[in-house]
Amino acid sequence: MENVNAKSADFRGSDVRGTRFTRTNLTNANLSNLQYQEVMYPTYFDNAIINYTNFTGNNSFKQKIYKEGYSEQFKSAIF
């Protein structure tokens, strides 16, 4: 899958395996949006590349994933 413009993408119920999320198209606000949508709607990120280097709150996003038990969906994601 090509890079996703997270500013306009709706990931609810989507399968985004292999998607590359980059700093260019994934803002702080969108990290929160992804976090919310992941909790509310199962979304699969196997092999997704989530590069959130230098994003504010990136640790809380990652910790939320594992704390809430979504690590299986993110097992192949690259953080």
C-alpha positions, 0 to 999 in steps of 0.5 A: 500500500502506498503512503497514506495521507493521514490528514484525510484518511479514515482508518475505521475498520481498515486493513492497513497492513504494509502501509508506511506512515511517515512524519510527513503525513502523520501529525500529532493530532493524527496520532491521537486520531489513530489511537482513538480509532484503533480503540473504537474500531479494530484496525490492522497494522501488521507490517505497518511502518509507523515512523513517529520520531519527534512526535509529541506524545509518541510514547503515550501512543505506543504505550496505549497500544500495548496497555490496551492489549492491541500488541497482537495487531501491531506485532509486526509494526515498526515504531 
